[in-house]
Amino acid sequence: MTDNWRVVGRVGVDSGCIIIADPAYAEKVTEDEVMDAVNDHAGPIAGDLGVVVSTGLGDGMYDVEARIEDIEGWGERVAEVRIRFLPHPVIGGLRPEDLQR
C-alpha cells in the first residue's frame, strides 16, 4: 500500500454536512428522504443509497483527496477518498467552546 494522496478537488459546504452517493441512484431517492438525513447531519439515505456526514466545525471549503495506486495491467486507480474536516481550513482545530460568539 502506498501513501500517494493527491488533492483531486474541493467541496463547498454551507449546511454543516455533505452527501456521499452514487448519482446513478438519484432518481431512486425522494427529496424528503435526502432532507431527513441532512437534518440529522449524519446517517444513511434511504437505506444504502448514500450517506450524510457531519463536517466537523461546519461550513467551509474542504480539499478532497484521493489515494492513488498503480495496479499492474490497469494503471493508476483511486484506492481511497478522504476529506479532512479538522483542523478547519479557516479557524483551525478549535473546539466549539473556544469560539467567540
Backbone as XML, in Angstrom:
<?xml version="1.0"?>
<chain id="A" units="angstrom">
  <residue number="1" name="MET">
    <atom name="N" x="0.851" y="-1.182" z="0.000"/>
    <atom name="CA" x="0.000" y="0.000" z="0.000"/>
    <atom name="C" x="0.889" y="1.234" z="0.000"/>
  </residue>
  <residue number="2" name="THR">
    <atom name="N" x="0.543" y="2.213" z="-0.818"/>
    <atom name="CA" x="1.314" y="3.451" z="-0.888"/>
    <atom name="C" x="0.651" y="4.534" z="-0.064"/>
  </residue>
  <residue number="3" name="ASP">
    <atom name="N" x="1.357" y="5.639" z="0.082"/>
    <atom name="CA" x="0.795" y="6.804" z="0.762"/>
    <atom name="C" x="0.711" y="7.949" z="-0.233"/>
  </residue>
  <residue number="4" name="ASN">
    <atom name="N" x="0.239" y="7.666" z="-1.436"/>
    <atom name="CA" x="0.231" y="8.602" z="-2.533"/>
    <atom name="C" x="-1.096" y="9.355" z="-2.599"/>
  </residue>
  <residue number="5" name="TRP">
    <atom name="N" x="-1.285" y="10.318" z="-1.698"/>
    <atom name="CA" x="-2.517" y="11.107" z="-1.663"/>
    <atom name="C" x="-2.367" y="12.336" z="-2.537"/>
  </residue>
  <residue number="6" name="ARG">
    <atom name="N" x="-3.402" y="12.657" z="-3.311"/>
    <atom name="CA" x="-3.437" y="13.834" z="-4.174"/>
    <atom name="C" x="-4.738" y="14.588" z="-3.947"/>
  </residue>
  <residue number="7" name="VAL">
    <atom name="N" x="-4.658" y="15.905" z="-3.982"/>
    <atom name="CA" x="-5.884" y="16.715" z="-3.954"/>
    <atom name="C" x="-6.507" y="16.613" z="-5.338"/>
  </residue>
  <residue number="8" name="VAL">
    <atom name="N" x="-7.758" y="16.143" z="-5.390"/>
    <atom name="CA" x="-8.446" y="15.954" z="-6.670"/>
    <atom name="C" x="-9.582" y="16.955" z="-6.871"/>
  </residue>
  <residue number="9" name="GLY">
    <atom name="N" x="-9.835" y="17.779" z="-5.854"/>
    <atom name="CA" x="-10.885" y="18.771" z="-5.955"/>
    <atom name="C" x="-11.173" y="19.386" z="-4.604"/>
  </residue>
  <residue number="10" name="ARG">
    <atom name="N" x="-12.214" y="20.213" z="-4.576"/>
    <atom name="CA" x="-12.657" y="20.835" z="-3.330"/>
    <atom name="C" x="-14.169" y="20.743" z="-3.264"/>
  </residue>
  <residue number="11" name="VAL">
    <atom name="N" x="-14.682" y="20.715" z="-2.045"/>
    <atom name="CA" x="-16.126" y="20.696" z="-1.865"/>
    <atom name="C" x="-16.509" y="21.857" z="-0.943"/>
  </residue>
  <residue number="12" name="GLY">
    <atom name="N" x="-17.512" y="22.617" z="-1.377"/>
    <atom name="CA" x="-18.023" y="23.709" z="-0.560"/>
    <atom name="C" x="-19.170" y="23.219" z="0.298"/>
  </residue>
  <residue number="13" name="VAL">
    <atom name="N" x="-19.189" y="23.641" z="1.558"/>
    <atom name="CA" x="-20.222" y="23.215" z="2.500"/>
    <atom name="C" x="-20.878" y="24.439" z="3.113"/>
  </residue>
  <residue number="14" name="ASP">
    <atom name="N" x="-22.202" y="24.521" z="3.020"/>
    <atom name="CA" x="-22.975" y="25.589" z="3.653"/>
    <atom name="C" x="-24.038" y="25.034" z="4.597"/>
  </residue>
  <residue number="15" name="SER">
    <atom name="N" x="-24.112" y="23.725" z="4.738"/>
    <atom name="CA" x="-25.153" y="23.104" z="5.561"/>
    <atom name="C" x="-24.592" y="22.355" z="6.758"/>
  </residue>
  <residue number="16" name="GLY">
    <atom name="N" x="-23.268" y="22.350" z="6.934"/>
    <atom name="CA" x="-22.657" y="21.617" z="8.040"/>
    <atom name="C" x="-22.562" y="20.128" z="7.780"/>
  </residue>
  <residue number="17" name="CYS">
    <atom name="N" x="-22.869" y="19.694" z="6.544"/>
    <atom name="CA" x="-22.767" y="18.278" z="6.219"/>
    <atom name="C" x="-22.615" y="18.102" z="4.715"/>
  </residue>
  <residue number="18" name="ILE">
    <atom name="N" x="-22.167" y="16.918" z="4.325"/>
    <atom name="CA" x="-22.068" y="16.592" z="2.909"/>
    <atom name="C" x="-22.766" y="15.276" z="2.649"/>
  </residue>
  <residue number="19" name="ILE">
    <atom name="N" x="-23.079" y="15.038" z="1.391"/>
    <atom name="CA" x="-23.695" y="13.790" z="0.964"/>
    <atom name="C" x="-22.693" y="13.029" z="0.115"/>
  </residue>
  <residue number="20" name="ILE">
    <atom name="N" x="-22.567" y="11.738" z="0.393"/>
    <atom name="CA" x="-21.752" y="10.842" z="-0.434"/>
    <atom name="C" x="-22.718" y="9.837" z="-1.051"/>
  </residue>
  <residue number="21" name="ALA">
    <atom name="N" x="-22.788" y="9.852" z="-2.380"/>
    <atom name="CA" x="-23.744" y="8.982" z="-3.053"/>
    <atom name="C" x="-23.325" y="8.752" z="-4.495"/>
  </residue>
  <residue number="22" name="ASP">
    <atom name="N" x="-23.815" y="7.673" z="-5.066"/>
    <atom name="CA" x="-23.631" y="7.400" z="-6.479"/>
    <atom name="C" x="-24.768" y="8.100" z="-7.224"/>
  </residue>
  <residue number="23" name="PRO">
    <atom name="N" x="-24.448" y="9.015" z="-8.153"/>
    <atom name="CA" x="-25.528" y="9.729" z="-8.845"/>
    <atom name="C" x="-26.462" y="8.822" z="-9.642"/>
  </residue>
  <residue number="24" name="ALA">
    <atom name="N" x="-26.057" y="7.603" z="-9.913"/>
    <atom name="CA" x="-26.933" y="6.682" z="-10.637"/>
    <atom name="C" x="-28.197" y="6.362" z="-9.835"/>
  </residue>
  <residue number="25" name="TYR">
    <atom name="N" x="-28.158" y="6.586" z="-8.517"/>
    <atom name="CA" x="-29.315" y="6.292" z="-7.676"/>
    <atom name="C" x="-30.166" y="7.525" z="-7.388"/>
  </residue>
  <residue number="26" name="ALA">
    <atom name="N" x="-29.822" y="8.675" z="-7.946"/>
    <atom name="CA" x="-30.507" y="9.928" z="-7.616"/>
    <atom name="C" x="-32.016" y="9.843" z="-7.827"/>
  </residue>
  <residue number="27" name="GLU">
    <atom name="N" x="-32.445" y="9.190" z="-8.879"/>
    <atom name="CA" x="-33.878" y="9.116" z="-9.163"/>
    <atom name="C" x="-34.611" y="8.127" z="-8.259"/>
  </residue>
  <residue number="28" name="LYS">
    <atom name="N" x="-33.868" y="7.323" z="-7.491"/>
    <atom name="CA" x="-34.493" y="6.342" z="-6.611"/>
    <atom name="C" x="-34.723" y="6.867" z="-5.204"/>
  </residue>
  <residue number="29" name="VAL">
    <atom name="N" x="-34.331" y="8.115" z="-4.964"/>
    <atom name="CA" x="-34.444" y="8.709" z="-3.640"/>
    <atom name="C" x="-35.321" y="9.950" z="-3.729"/>
  </residue>
  <residue number="30" name="THR">
    <atom name="N" x="-36.214" y="10.091" z="-2.755"/>
    <atom name="CA" x="-37.060" y="11.289" z="-2.732"/>
    <atom name="C" x="-36.325" y="12.429" z="-2.041"/>
  </residue>
  <residue number="31" name="GLU">
    <atom name="N" x="-36.750" y="13.636" z="-2.351"/>
    <atom name="CA" x="-36.167" y="14.806" z="-1.691"/>
    <atom name="C" x="-36.373" y="14.732" z="-0.176"/>
  </residue>
  <residue number="32" name="ASP">
    <atom name="N" x="-37.520" y="14.226" z="0.266"/>
    <atom name="CA" x="-37.790" y="14.090" z="1.700"/>
    <atom name="C" x="-36.802" y="13.134" z="2.364"/>
  </residue>
  <residue number="33" name="GLU">
    <atom name="N" x="-36.467" y="12.018" z="1.686"/>
    <atom name="CA" x="-35.511" y="11.068" z="2.250"/>
    <atom name="C" x="-34.126" y="11.698" z="2.402"/>
  </residue>
  <residue number="34" name="VAL">
    <atom name="N" x="-33.729" y="12.475" z="1.408"/>
    <atom name="CA" x="-32.435" y="13.167" z="1.493"/>
    <atom name="C" x="-32.466" y="14.194" z="2.614"/>
  </residue>
  <residue number="35" name="MET">
    <atom name="N" x="-33.512" y="14.999" z="2.681"/>
    <atom name="CA" x="-33.590" y="16.047" z="3.698"/>
    <atom name="C" x="-33.667" y="15.487" z="5.111"/>
  </residue>
  <residue number="36" name="ASP">
    <atom name="N" x="-34.305" y="14.337" z="5.292"/>
    <atom name="CA" x="-34.324" y="13.700" z="6.610"/>
    <atom name="C" x="-32.900" y="13.393" z="7.064"/>
  </residue>
  <residue number="37" name="ALA">
    <atom name="N" x="-32.082" y="12.845" z="6.170"/>
    <atom name="CA" x="-30.698" y="12.535" z="6.509"/>
    <atom name="C" x="-29.888" y="13.807" z="6.731"/>
  </residue>
  <residue number="38" name="VAL">
    <atom name="N" x="-30.104" y="14.825" z="5.911"/>
    <atom name="CA" x="-29.388" y="16.101" z="6.064"/>
    <atom name="C" x="-29.744" y="16.743" z="7.402"/>
  </residue>
  <residue number="39" name="ASN">
    <atom name="N" x="-31.010" y="16.730" z="7.768"/>
    <atom name="CA" x="-31.433" y="17.343" z="9.032"/>
    <atom name="C" x="-30.853" y="16.622" z="10.241"/>
  </residue>
  <residue number="40" name="ASP">
    <atom name="N" x="-30.570" y="15.327" z="10.104"/>
    <atom name="CA" x="-29.930" y="14.570" z="11.187"/>
    <atom name="C" x="-28.419" y="14.794" z="11.207"/>
  </residue>
  <residue number="41" name="HIS">
    <atom name="N" x="-27.840" y="15.359" z="10.153"/>
    <atom name="CA" x="-26.405" y="15.640" z="9.997"/>
    <atom name="C" x="-25.530" y="14.402" z="10.019"/>
  </residue>
  <residue number="42" name="ALA">
    <atom name="N" x="-26.088" y="13.236" z="9.949"/>
    <atom name="CA" x="-25.294" y="12.004" z="9.852"/>
    <atom name="C" x="-26.247" y="10.835" z="9.685"/>
  </residue>
  <residue number="43" name="GLY">
    <atom name="N" x="-25.887" y="9.914" z="8.806"/>
    <atom name="CA" x="-26.685" y="8.720" z="8.661"/>
    <atom name="C" x="-26.968" y="8.362" z="7.226"/>
  </residue>
  <residue number="44" name="PRO">
    <atom name="N" x="-27.588" y="7.218" z="7.051"/>
    <atom name="CA" x="-27.848" y="6.715" z="5.700"/>
    <atom name="C" x="-28.993" y="7.452" z="5.016"/>
  </residue>
  <residue number="45" name="ILE">
    <atom name="N" x="-28.947" y="7.440" z="3.694"/>
    <atom name="CA" x="-30.042" y="7.968" z="2.881"/>
    <atom name="C" x="-30.769" y="6.784" z="2.272"/>
  </residue>
  <residue number="46" name="ALA">
    <atom name="N" x="-32.037" y="6.643" z="2.606"/>
    <atom name="CA" x="-32.881" y="5.593" z="2.029"/>
    <atom name="C" x="-32.184" y="4.239" z="2.050"/>
  </residue>
  <residue number="47" name="GLY">
    <atom name="N" x="-31.774" y="3.818" z="3.230"/>
    <atom name="CA" x="-31.112" y="2.521" z="3.369"/>
    <atom name="C" x="-29.643" y="2.613" z="3.042"/>
  </residue>
  <residue number="48" name="ASP">
    <atom name="N" x="-29.276" y="2.173" z="1.845"/>
    <atom name="CA" x="-27.855" y="2.177" z="1.494"/>
    <atom name="C" x="-27.573" y="2.916" z="0.190"/>
  </residue>
  <residue number="49" name="LEU">
    <atom name="N" x="-28.406" y="3.881" z="-0.182"/>
    <atom name="CA" x="-28.205" y="4.602" z="-1.435"/>
    <atom name="C" x="-27.265" y="5.791" z="-1.292"/>
  </residue>
  <residue number="50" name="GLY">
    <atom name="N" x="-26.904" y="6.135" z="-0.087"/>
    <atom name="CA" x="-25.983" y="7.232" z="0.165"/>
    <atom name="C" x="-25.846" y="7.442" z="1.650"/>
  </residue>
  <residue number="51" name="VAL">
    <atom name="N" x="-25.018" y="8.423" z="2.013"/>
    <atom name="CA" x="-24.814" y="8.720" z="3.422"/>
    <atom name="C" x="-24.568" y="10.216" z="3.575"/>
  </residue>
  <residue number="52" name="VAL">
    <atom name="N" x="-25.053" y="10.762" z="4.682"/>
    <atom name="CA" x="-24.794" y="12.146" z="5.044"/>
    <atom name="C" x="-23.789" y="12.128" z="6.183"/>
  </residue>
  <residue number="53" name="VAL">
    <atom name="N" x="-22.775" y="13.012" z="6.076"/>
    <atom name="CA" x="-21.730" y="13.074" z="7.085"/>
    <atom name="C" x="-21.606" y="14.510" z="7.591"/>
  </residue>
  <residue number="54" name="SER">
    <atom name="N" x="-21.565" y="14.684" z="8.902"/>
    <atom name="CA" x="-21.338" y="15.987" z="9.503"/>
    <atom name="C" x="-19.903" y="16.431" z="9.232"/>
  </residue>
  <residue number="55" name="THR">
    <atom name="N" x="-19.684" y="17.748" z="9.129"/>
    <atom name="CA" x="-18.378" y="18.253" z="8.720"/>
    <atom name="C" x="-17.616" y="18.941" z="9.849"/>
  </residue>
  <residue number="56" name="GLY">
    <atom name="N" x="-17.395" y="18.260" z="10.929"/>
    <atom name="CA" x="-16.540" y="18.803" z="11.983"/>
    <atom name="C" x="-17.091" y="20.076" z="12.589"/>
  </residue>
  <residue number="57" name="LEU">
    <atom name="N" x="-16.478" y="21.212" z="12.247"/>
    <atom name="CA" x="-16.916" y="22.500" z="12.781"/>
    <atom name="C" x="-17.860" y="23.234" z="11.843"/>
  </residue>
  <residue number="58" name="GLY">
    <atom name="N" x="-18.262" y="22.572" z="10.757"/>
    <atom name="CA" x="-19.298" y="23.163" z="9.922"/>
    <atom name="C" x="-18.877" y="23.587" z="8.542"/>
  </residue>
  <residue number="59" name="ASP">
    <atom name="N" x="-19.329" y="24.768" z="8.144"/>
    <atom name="CA" x="-19.198" y="25.249" z="6.775"/>
    <atom name="C" x="-17.751" y="25.577" z="6.409"/>
  </residue>
  <residue number="60" name="GLY">
    <atom name="N" x="-17.490" y="25.557" z="5.112"/>
    <atom name="CA" x="-16.172" y="25.915" z="4.614"/>
    <atom name="C" x="-15.897" y="25.253" z="3.283"/>
  </residue>
  <residue number="61" name="MET">
    <atom name="N" x="-14.676" y="25.435" z="2.807"/>
    <atom name="CA" x="-14.194" y="24.774" z="1.592"/>
    <atom name="C" x="-13.186" y="23.723" z="2.036"/>
  </residue>
  <residue number="62" name="TYR">
    <atom name="N" x="-13.414" y="22.491" z="1.615"/>
    <atom name="CA" x="-12.572" y="21.382" z="2.052"/>
    <atom name="C" x="-11.941" y="20.688" z="0.849"/>
  </residue>
  <residue number="63" name="ASP">
    <atom name="N" x="-10.645" y="20.369" z="0.966"/>
    <atom name="CA" x="-9.967" y="19.600" z="-0.073"/>
    <atom name="C" x="-10.477" y="18.170" z="-0.073"/>
  </residue>
  <residue number="64" name="VAL">
    <atom name="N" x="-10.659" y="17.624" z="-1.253"/>
    <atom name="CA" x="-10.984" y="16.208" z="-1.431"/>
    <atom name="C" x="-9.713" y="15.545" z="-1.942"/>
  </residue>
  <residue number="65" name="GLU">
    <atom name="N" x="-9.251" y="14.537" z="-1.219"/>
    <atom name="CA" x="-8.014" y="13.851" z="-1.576"/>
    <atom name="C" x="-8.314" y="12.415" z="-1.993"/>
  </residue>
  <residue number="66" name="ALA">
    <atom name="N" x="-7.517" y="11.912" z="-2.911"/>
    <atom name="CA" x="-7.623" y="10.520" z="-3.338"/>
    <atom name="C" x="-6.252" y="9.865" z="-3.198"/>
  </residue>
  <residue number="67" name="ARG">
    <atom name="N" x="-6.239" y="8.644" z="-2.681"/>
    <atom name="CA" x="-5.002" y="7.859" z="-2.638"/>
    <atom name="C" x="-4.966" y="7.015" z="-3.895"/>
  </residue>
  <residue number="68" name="ILE">
    <atom name="N" x="-3.910" y="7.173" z="-4.655"/>
    <atom name="CA" x="-3.785" y="6.536" z="-5.952"/>
    <atom name="C" x="-2.845" y="5.336" z="-5.852"/>
  </residue>
  <residue number="69" name="GLU">
    <atom name="N" x="-3.256" y="4.227" z="-6.420"/>
    <atom name="CA" x="-2.404" y="3.043" z="-6.535"/>
    <atom name="C" x="-2.223" y="2.706" z="-8.000"/>
  </residue>
  <residue number="70" name="ASP">
    <atom name="N" x="-1.038" y="2.262" z="-8.339"/>
    <atom name="CA" x="-0.754" y="1.815" z="-9.704"/>
    <atom name="C" x="-0.972" y="0.307" z="-9.727"/>
  </residue>
  <residue number="71" name="ILE">
    <atom name="N" x="-2.034" y="-0.125" z="-10.353"/>
    <atom name="CA" x="-2.409" y="-1.537" z="-10.406"/>
    <atom name="C" x="-1.875" y="-2.135" z="-11.709"/>
  </residue>
  <residue number="72" name="GLU">
    <atom name="N" x="-1.062" y="-3.164" z="-11.583"/>
    <atom name="CA" x="-0.464" y="-3.780" z="-12.765"/>
    <atom name="C" x="-1.546" y="-4.197" z="-13.758"/>
  </residue>
  <residue number="73" name="GLY">
    <atom name="N" x="-1.387" y="-3.763" z="-14.980"/>
    <atom name="CA" x="-2.340" y="-4.076" z="-16.028"/>
    <atom name="C" x="-3.516" y="-3.120" z="-16.110"/>
  </residue>
  <residue number="74" name="TRP">
    <atom name="N" x="-3.727" y="-2.301" z="-15.090"/>
    <atom name="CA" x="-4.852" y="-1.372" z="-15.057"/>
    <atom name="C" x="-4.408" y="0.082" z="-14.994"/>
  </residue>
  <residue number="75" name="GLY">
    <atom name="N" x="-3.185" y="0.326" z="-14.558"/>
    <atom name="CA" x="-2.703" y="1.695" z="-14.406"/>
    <atom name="C" x="-3.124" y="2.298" z="-13.083"/>
  </residue>
  <residue number="76" name="GLU">
    <atom name="N" x="-3.064" y="3.615" z="-13.005"/>
    <atom name="CA" x="-3.401" y="4.308" z="-11.763"/>
    <atom name="C" x="-4.904" y="4.268" z="-11.505"/>
  </residue>
  <residue number="77" name="ARG">
    <atom name="N" x="-5.250" y="3.948" z="-10.259"/>
    <atom name="CA" x="-6.654" y="3.849" z="-9.841"/>
    <atom name="C" x="-6.830" y="4.490" z="-8.469"/>
  </residue>
  <residue number="78" name="VAL">
    <atom name="N" x="-8.005" y="5.025" z="-8.221"/>
    <atom name="CA" x="-8.322" y="5.582" z="-6.910"/>
    <atom name="C" x="-8.569" y="4.429" z="-5.949"/>
  </residue>
  <residue number="79" name="ALA">
    <atom name="N" x="-7.810" y="4.403" z="-4.851"/>
    <atom name="CA" x="-7.964" y="3.362" z="-3.836"/>
    <atom name="C" x="-8.816" y="3.840" z="-2.658"/>
  </residue>
  <residue number="80" name="GLU">
    <atom name="N" x="-8.713" y="5.119" z="-2.328"/>
    <atom name="CA" x="-9.465" y="5.693" z="-1.218"/>
    <atom name="C" x="-9.717" y="7.161" z="-1.509"/>
  </residue>
  <residue number="81" name="VAL">
    <atom name="N" x="-10.748" y="7.710" z="-0.882"/>
    <atom name="CA" x="-11.037" y="9.134" z="-0.947"/>
    <atom name="C" x="-11.222" y="9.621" z="0.479"/>
  </residue>
  <residue number="82" name="ARG">
    <atom name="N" x="-10.696" y="10.825" z="0.757"/>
    <atom name="CA" x="-10.892" y="11.393" z="2.101"/>
    <atom name="C" x="-11.093" y="12.894" z="2.016"/>
  </residue>
  <residue number="83" name="ILE">
    <atom name="N" x="-11.796" y="13.400" z="3.019"/>
    <atom name="CA" x="-11.987" y="14.828" z="3.209"/>
    <atom name="C" x="-11.669" y="15.102" z="4.673"/>
  </residue>
  <residue number="84" name="ARG">
    <atom name="N" x="-10.677" y="15.912" z="4.912"/>
    <atom name="CA" x="-10.304" y="16.253" z="6.291"/>
    <atom name="C" x="-11.067" y="17.499" z="6.717"/>
  </residue>
  <residue number="85" name="PHE">
    <atom name="N" x="-11.955" y="17.330" z="7.694"/>
    <atom name="CA" x="-12.757" y="18.441" z="8.185"/>
    <atom name="C" x="-12.062" y="19.182" z="9.322"/>
  </residue>
  <residue number="86" name="LEU">
    <atom name="N" x="-11.192" y="18.491" z="10.027"/>
    <atom name="CA" x="-10.440" y="19.109" z="11.124"/>
    <atom name="C" x="-8.961" y="18.797" z="10.950"/>
  </residue>
  <residue number="87" name="PRO">
    <atom name="N" x="-8.087" y="19.748" z="11.182"/>
    <atom name="CA" x="-8.433" y="21.101" z="11.582"/>
    <atom name="C" x="-9.176" y="21.837" z="10.469"/>
  </residue>
  <residue number="88" name="HIS">
    <atom name="N" x="-10.065" y="22.734" z="10.882"/>
    <atom name="CA" x="-10.863" y="23.505" z="9.930"/>
    <atom name="C" x="-9.930" y="24.349" z="9.074"/>
  </residue>
  <residue number="89" name="PRO">
    <atom name="N" x="-10.199" y="24.457" z="7.755"/>
    <atom name="CA" x="-9.293" y="25.184" z="6.874"/>
    <atom name="C" x="-9.162" y="26.673" z="7.176"/>
  </residue>
  <residue number="90" name="VAL">
    <atom name="N" x="-10.089" y="27.259" z="7.933"/>
    <atom name="CA" x="-10.009" y="28.686" z="8.250"/>
    <atom name="C" x="-9.734" y="28.922" z="9.730"/>
  </residue>
  <residue number="91" name="ILE">
    <atom name="N" x="-10.484" y="28.265" z="10.599"/>
    <atom name="CA" x="-10.363" y="28.552" z="12.033"/>
    <atom name="C" x="-9.509" y="27.548" z="12.782"/>
  </residue>
  <residue number="92" name="GLY">
    <atom name="N" x="-8.959" y="26.564" z="12.101"/>
    <atom name="CA" x="-8.071" y="25.603" z="12.751"/>
    <atom name="C" x="-8.821" y="24.513" z="13.478"/>
  </residue>
  <residue number="93" name="GLY">
    <atom name="N" x="-8.222" y="23.977" z="14.511"/>
    <atom name="CA" x="-8.788" y="22.845" z="15.243"/>
    <atom name="C" x="-9.489" y="23.246" z="16.513"/>
  </residue>
  <residue number="94" name="LEU">
    <atom name="N" x="-10.121" y="24.402" z="16.500"/>
    <atom name="CA" x="-10.769" y="24.907" z="17.699"/>
    <atom name="C" x="-11.935" y="24.041" z="18.133"/>
  </residue>
  <residue number="95" name="ARG">
    <atom name="N" x="-12.132" y="24.015" z="19.439"/>
    <atom name="CA" x="-13.325" y="23.378" z="19.998"/>
    <atom name="C" x="-14.436" y="24.406" z="20.006"/>
  </residue>
  <residue number="96" name="PRO">
    <atom name="N" x="-15.702" y="23.983" z="19.968"/>
    <atom name="CA" x="-16.810" y="24.950" z="19.964"/>
    <atom name="C" x="-16.729" y="25.951" z="21.109"/>
  </residue>
  <residue number="97" name="GLU">
    <atom name="N" x="-16.288" y="25.511" z="22.288"/>
    <atom name="CA" x="-16.227" y="26.447" z="23.434"/>
    <atom name="C" x="-15.110" y="27.467" z="23.276"/>
  </residue>
  <residue number="98" name="ASP">
    <atom name="N" x="-14.169" y="27.250" z="22.330"/>
    <atom name="CA" x="-13.103" y="28.221" z="22.071"/>
    <atom name="C" x="-13.552" y="29.355" z="21.157"/>
  </residue>
  <residue number="99" name="LEU">
    <atom name="N" x="-14.665" y="29.165" z="20.465"/>
    <atom name="CA" x="-15.133" y="30.167" z="19.514"/>
    <atom name="C" x="-15.833" y="31.315" z="20.243"/>
  </residue>
  <residue number="100" name="GLN">
    <atom name="N" x="-15.551" y="32.542" z="19.848"/>
    <atom name="CA" x="-16.250" y="33.673" z="20.410"/>
    <atom name="C" x="-17.590" y="33.814" z="19.719"/>
  </residue>
  <residue number="101" name="ARG">
    <atom name="N" x="-18.601" y="34.038" z="20.475"/>
    <atom name="CA" x="-19.944" y="34.154" z="19.903"/>
    <atom name="C" x="-20.356" y="35.599" z="19.821"/>
  </residue>
</chain>
